């Protein structure tokens, strides 16, 4: 029997065919949907900086140029801990920043 390289299970969600929810799941969703925003507990949600460029681009540009870049150690460690392709995520955040600032410059 072949050994697994990792314990990661990948799943694909087809938004045209959403999974069937149980009655309990539907009731919980309905309860949250009917709550006023002030009553929803956001204490376990990560804090997000109020930055216009927070949403990184979903699709990355295909043309890239290899460079040497000095980044704060803490920033680099943060992105490395997000997993493989951390350099692409850094690029996506920078791309979003550039796009947001280009929009404001017009």
MDAnalysis code that builds the backbone (N, CA, C; Angstrom):
import MDAnalysis as mda
import numpy as np

u = mda.Universe.empty(318, n_residues=106, atom_resindex=np.repeat(np.arange(106), 3), trajectory=True)
u.add_TopologyAttr("name", ["N", "CA", "C"] * 106)
u.add_TopologyAttr("resid", np.arange(1, 107))
u.add_TopologyAttr("resname", ["UNK", "UNK", "UNK", "UNK", "UNK", "UNK", "UNK", "UNK", "UNK", "UNK", "UNK", "UNK", "UNK", "UNK", "UNK", "UNK", "UNK", "UNK", "UNK", "UNK", "UNK", "UNK", "UNK", "UNK", "UNK", "UNK", "UNK", "UNK", "UNK", "UNK", "UNK", "UNK", "UNK", "UNK", "UNK", "UNK", "UNK", "UNK", "UNK", "UNK", "UNK", "UNK", "UNK", "UNK", "UNK", "UNK", "UNK", "UNK", "UNK", "UNK", "UNK", "UNK", "UNK", "UNK", "UNK", "UNK", "UNK", "UNK", "UNK", "UNK", "UNK", "UNK", "UNK", "UNK", "UNK", "UNK", "UNK", "UNK", "UNK", "UNK", "UNK", "UNK", "UNK", "UNK", "UNK", "UNK", "UNK", "UNK", "UNK", "UNK", "UNK", "UNK", "UNK", "UNK", "UNK", "UNK", "UNK", "UNK", "UNK", "UNK", "UNK", "UNK", "UNK", "UNK", "UNK", "UNK", "UNK", "UNK", "UNK", "UNK", "UNK", "UNK", "UNK", "UNK", "UNK", "UNK"])
u.atoms.positions = np.array([
    [0.839, -1.169, 0.000],
    [0.000, 0.000, 0.000],
    [0.892, 1.243, 0.000],
    [0.650, 2.208, -0.928],
    [1.497, 3.402, -0.984],
    [1.300, 4.288, 0.239],
    [2.386, 4.942, 0.631],
    [2.296, 5.846, 1.789],
    [1.904, 7.236, 1.317],
    [1.194, 7.955, 2.162],
    [0.785, 9.322, 1.850],
    [1.936, 10.271, 2.126],
    [2.054, 11.304, 1.276],
    [3.061, 12.327, 1.515],
    [2.605, 13.287, 2.607],
    [1.291, 13.469, 2.741],
    [0.768, 14.363, 3.767],
    [-0.647, 13.929, 4.136],
    [-1.176, 14.559, 5.151],
    [-2.539, 14.270, 5.576],
    [-3.537, 15.283, 5.026],
    [-3.140, 16.029, 4.024],
    [-3.997, 17.069, 3.463],
    [-5.037, 16.436, 2.550],
    [-6.285, 16.817, 2.759],
    [-7.373, 16.375, 1.907],
    [-7.892, 17.597, 1.172],
    [-7.899, 17.536, -0.151],
    [-8.371, 18.663, -0.938],
    [-9.790, 18.373, -1.415],
    [-10.646, 19.376, -1.305],
    [-12.023, 19.253, -1.748],
    [-12.344, 20.442, -2.644],
    [-13.221, 20.213, -3.589],
    [-13.658, 21.278, -4.471],
    [-15.143, 21.505, -4.240],
    [-15.522, 22.760, -4.086],
    [-16.917, 23.108, -3.868],
    [-17.486, 23.673, -5.154],
    [-18.532, 23.048, -5.663],
    [-19.227, 23.534, -6.849],
    [-20.339, 24.451, -6.373],
    [-20.203, 25.754, -6.593],
    [-21.184, 26.719, -6.103],
    [-22.543, 26.565, -6.773],
    [-22.585, 25.884, -7.915],
    [-23.865, 25.636, -8.577],
    [-24.612, 24.482, -7.909],
    [-23.868, 23.647, -7.180],
    [-24.459, 22.519, -6.465],
    [-23.976, 22.550, -5.016],
    [-24.504, 23.457, -4.199],
    [-24.028, 23.557, -2.811],
    [-24.357, 22.288, -2.026],
    [-23.595, 21.995, -0.977],
    [-23.863, 20.797, -0.182],
    [-25.219, 20.913, 0.519],
    [-25.831, 19.775, 0.770],
    [-27.112, 19.741, 1.465],
    [-26.869, 19.998, 2.949],
    [-27.631, 20.942, 3.517],
    [-27.485, 21.263, 4.929],
    [-28.504, 20.483, 5.749],
    [-28.075, 20.113, 6.944],
    [-28.998, 19.441, 7.856],
    [-29.973, 20.474, 8.425],
    [-31.033, 20.011, 9.051],
    [-32.008, 20.918, 9.658],
    [-31.344, 21.763, 10.738],
    [-30.423, 21.165, 11.505],
    [-29.709, 21.905, 12.555],
    [-28.837, 22.998, 11.949],
    [-28.118, 22.686, 10.873],
    [-27.270, 23.681, 10.220],
    [-28.105, 24.832, 9.666],
    [-29.250, 24.511, 9.046],
    [-30.132, 25.551, 8.520],
    [-30.647, 26.445, 9.640],
    [-31.028, 25.833, 10.761],
    [-31.549, 26.600, 11.900],
    [-30.482, 27.549, 12.443],
    [-29.234, 27.070, 12.541],
    [-28.143, 27.914, 13.044],
    [-27.883, 29.083, 12.094],
    [-27.881, 28.823, 10.798],
    [-27.666, 29.888, 9.820],
    [-28.802, 30.905, 9.858],
    [-30.037, 30.433, 9.970],
    [-31.185, 31.329, 10.045],
    [-31.112, 32.194, 11.298],
    [-30.674, 31.597, 12.416],
    [-30.576, 32.345, 13.672],
    [-29.547, 33.473, 13.554],
    [-28.412, 33.188, 12.956],
    [-27.377, 34.214, 12.788],
    [-27.847, 35.275, 11.786],
    [-28.498, 34.844, 10.714],
    [-28.967, 35.797, 9.702],
    [-30.000, 36.766, 10.266],
    [-30.781, 36.327, 11.236],
    [-31.829, 37.186, 11.790],
    [-31.314, 38.091, 12.912],
    [-30.082, 37.872, 13.371],
    [-29.516, 38.692, 14.455],
    [-29.103, 40.065, 13.942],
    [-29.290, 41.101, 14.776],
    [-28.702, 42.399, 14.427],
    [-27.174, 42.295, 14.526],
    [-26.462, 43.066, 13.736],
    [-24.996, 43.004, 13.722],
    [-24.393, 43.199, 15.110],
    [-25.019, 44.043, 15.931],
    [-24.482, 44.337, 17.263],
    [-24.466, 43.106, 18.167],
    [-25.318, 42.135, 17.890],
    [-25.404, 40.941, 18.741],
    [-24.462, 39.813, 18.303],
    [-23.872, 39.934, 17.134],
    [-22.987, 38.881, 16.635],
    [-21.628, 39.000, 17.316],
    [-21.123, 37.885, 17.818],
    [-19.845, 37.846, 18.531],
    [-18.709, 37.700, 17.521],
    [-17.934, 38.749, 17.375],
    [-16.794, 38.741, 16.454],
    [-15.468, 38.563, 17.195],
    [-15.504, 38.183, 18.461],
    [-14.292, 38.149, 19.279],
    [-13.235, 37.171, 18.757],
    [-13.650, 36.110, 18.063],
    [-12.670, 35.147, 17.566],
    [-12.253, 35.434, 16.127],
    [-12.803, 36.496, 15.526],
    [-12.432, 36.854, 14.164],
    [-11.102, 37.606, 14.194],
    [-10.197, 37.320, 13.247],
    [-8.919, 38.034, 13.244],
    [-9.135, 39.511, 12.923],
    [-8.341, 40.359, 13.556],
    [-8.461, 41.794, 13.274],
    [-7.828, 42.082, 11.921],
    [-8.451, 42.973, 11.185],
    [-7.970, 43.312, 9.851],
    [-7.599, 44.787, 9.811],
    [-6.441, 45.109, 9.249],
    [-6.075, 46.519, 9.136],
    [-7.009, 47.230, 8.161],
    [-7.267, 48.487, 8.414],
    [-8.146, 49.262, 7.545],
    [-7.344, 49.739, 6.343],
    [-7.027, 48.830, 5.465],
    [-6.235, 49.170, 4.286],
    [-7.076, 48.933, 3.037],
    [-6.995, 49.843, 2.110],
    [-7.750, 49.720, 0.868],
    [-7.280, 48.506, 0.076],
    [-6.005, 48.187, 0.188],
    [-5.403, 47.137, -0.627],
    [-5.387, 45.790, 0.064],
    [-6.215, 45.594, 1.090],
    [-6.170, 44.364, 1.871],
    [-6.480, 43.131, 1.023],
    [-7.457, 43.250, 0.141],
    [-7.818, 42.094, -0.674],
    [-6.750, 41.888, -1.736],
    [-6.055, 40.799, -1.653],
    [-5.022, 40.509, -2.646],
    [-5.680, 39.988, -3.921],
    [-5.044, 40.234, -5.029],
    [-5.586, 39.800, -6.311],
    [-5.736, 38.286, -6.341],
    [-6.862, 37.831, -6.866],
    [-7.112, 36.391, -6.944],
    [-6.244, 35.757, -8.027],
    [-6.076, 36.457, -9.131],
    [-5.250, 35.935, -10.216],
    [-3.951, 36.719, -10.262],
    [-2.874, 36.001, -10.385],
    [-1.564, 36.649, -10.391],
    [-1.123, 36.933, -11.817],
    [-0.414, 38.041, -12.028],
    [0.114, 38.312, -13.364],
    [1.076, 37.207, -13.785],
    [1.114, 36.922, -15.077],
    [1.957, 35.830, -15.558],
    [3.399, 36.250, -15.777],
    [3.635, 37.538, -16.016],
    [4.993, 37.996, -16.276],
    [5.595, 38.477, -14.959],
    [6.655, 37.810, -14.547],
    [7.327, 38.190, -13.306],
    [8.807, 38.379, -13.577],
    [9.431, 39.183, -12.747],
    [10.860, 39.428, -12.864],
    [11.509, 39.016, -11.553],
    [12.556, 38.222, -11.638],
    [13.251, 37.785, -10.431],
    [14.155, 38.900, -9.921],
    [14.043, 39.189, -8.613],
    [14.849, 40.231, -7.981],
    [15.307, 39.740, -6.613],
    [16.172, 40.513, -6.004],
    [16.529, 40.298, -4.604],
    [15.862, 41.411, -3.830],
    [15.136, 41.066, -2.780],
    [14.358, 42.036, -2.028],
    [14.587, 41.830, -0.545],
    [14.819, 42.902, 0.163],
    [14.988, 42.817, 1.613],
    [13.650, 43.121, 2.274],
    [13.192, 42.171, 3.084],
    [11.902, 42.275, 3.776],
    [12.142, 42.053, 5.262],
    [11.378, 42.744, 6.092],
    [11.484, 42.531, 7.535],
    [11.301, 41.044, 7.848],
    [12.093, 40.536, 8.765],
    [12.046, 39.121, 9.129],
    [10.646, 38.698, 9.563],
    [9.981, 39.552, 10.335],
    [8.634, 39.222, 10.829],
    [7.639, 39.085, 9.676],
    [7.756, 39.958, 8.678],
    [6.870, 39.894, 7.514],
    [7.116, 38.602, 6.749],
    [8.376, 38.278, 6.527],
    [8.722, 37.060, 5.802],
    [8.219, 35.823, 6.534],
    [8.418, 35.755, 7.835],
    [7.957, 34.608, 8.624],
    [6.438, 34.466, 8.552],
    [5.725, 35.600, 8.613],
    [4.264, 35.562, 8.514],
    [3.847, 34.875, 7.222],
    [4.418, 35.305, 6.090],
    [4.032, 34.728, 4.805],
    [4.493, 33.282, 4.675],
    [5.671, 32.956, 5.188],
    [6.149, 31.567, 5.124],
    [5.220, 30.626, 5.879],
    [4.658, 31.109, 6.990],
    [3.754, 30.267, 7.783],
    [2.398, 30.071, 7.113],
    [2.127, 30.799, 6.031],
    [0.865, 30.597, 5.313],
    [0.952, 29.423, 4.347],
    [2.137, 28.850, 4.183],
    [2.271, 27.647, 3.358],
    [3.003, 27.891, 2.053],
    [2.896, 26.888, 1.189],
    [3.569, 26.950, -0.109],
    [3.054, 28.149, -0.902],
    [3.869, 28.624, -1.823],
    [3.572, 29.758, -2.700],
    [3.472, 31.070, -1.930],
    [4.190, 31.153, -0.799],
    [4.143, 32.379, -0.007],
    [4.675, 33.574, -0.792],
    [5.632, 33.335, -1.693],
    [6.169, 34.438, -2.501],
    [5.097, 34.982, -3.453],
    [4.263, 34.096, -3.966],
    [3.168, 34.532, -4.842],
    [2.149, 35.345, -4.052],
    [1.929, 34.976, -2.781],
    [1.006, 35.756, -1.953],
    [1.583, 37.137, -1.651],
    [2.879, 37.221, -1.406],
    [3.525, 38.527, -1.205],
    [3.322, 39.368, -2.465],
    [3.535, 38.770, -3.629],
    [3.355, 39.477, -4.893],
    [1.904, 39.944, -5.051],
    [0.935, 39.100, -4.667],
    [-0.475, 39.459, -4.796],
    [-0.823, 40.652, -3.903],
    [-0.282, 40.680, -2.701],
    [-0.533, 41.810, -1.795],
    [0.081, 43.084, -2.378],
    [1.299, 42.991, -2.883],
    [1.942, 44.163, -3.491],
    [1.183, 44.629, -4.729],
    [0.699, 43.684, -5.537],
    [-0.080, 44.023, -6.737],
    [-1.350, 44.770, -6.337],
    [-2.049, 44.317, -5.305],
    [-3.267, 44.976, -4.840],
    [-2.964, 46.388, -4.347],
    [-1.846, 46.550, -3.663],
    [-1.427, 47.860, -3.167],
    [-1.201, 48.817, -4.345],
    [-0.477, 48.347, -5.356],
    [-0.187, 49.174, -6.542],
    [-1.484, 49.549, -7.236],
    [-2.363, 48.579, -7.451],
    [-3.642, 48.852, -8.137],
    [-4.473, 49.873, -7.373],
    [-4.517, 49.753, -6.050],
    [-5.294, 50.690, -5.236],
    [-4.716, 52.103, -5.330],
    [-3.402, 52.206, -5.327],
    [-2.778, 53.529, -5.387],
    [-2.861, 54.134, -6.780],
    [-2.875, 53.301, -7.808],
    [-3.071, 53.814, -9.157],
    [-4.482, 54.393, -9.284],
    [-5.460, 53.712, -8.669],
    [-6.860, 54.176, -8.735],
    [-7.003, 55.523, -8.026],
    [-6.299, 55.712, -6.911],
    [-6.378, 56.967, -6.160],
    [-5.624, 58.098, -6.861],
    [-4.634, 57.757, -7.668],
    [-3.831, 58.773, -8.344],
    [-4.581, 59.389, -9.532],
    [-5.588, 58.694, -10.016],
    [-6.328, 59.192, -11.200],
    [-7.277, 60.286, -10.853],
])
